Amino acid sequence: MVRHAALFAACLFAAQPSFADPVPVPPDKAAYVGDWRGKDMHIHLKPDGHVEYARKQAGKDLHLNVDLQGFNGDNFDVGVFLVRSTFIVSKPPHRDNGKWTMTVDGVELTRVD
């Protein structure tokens, strides 16, 4: 999505350490932790709050390493330096036919770890 592309641009030009440390994933959101994959999207959310994100879209591939800044309901904010972006979670992590799935930014993801 465009908002994540803006975050990527900020990452390219940043040269100083982050102003905020990553926020560890709180216990009530532990189901979000893992390696999530879907059509043209990959999110790896680590317990310590580091987030790896990749998405392929027409004409561009986006790869980010950012920090979790917190949760707002089911959605989660990531950022680097003073730039933040929100991942919209329309279906939070849940079991579906024995597999963990969630829908983020309109993409259904399955946890592969």
Secondary structure, DSSP 8 states (H G I E B T S, - for coil): -HHHHHHHHHHHH--S--SS------GGGGGG-EEEEETTEEEEE-TTSEEEEEEEETTEEEEEEEEEEEEETTEEEEEETTEEEEE-EEEEEEEETTEEEEEETTEEEEE--
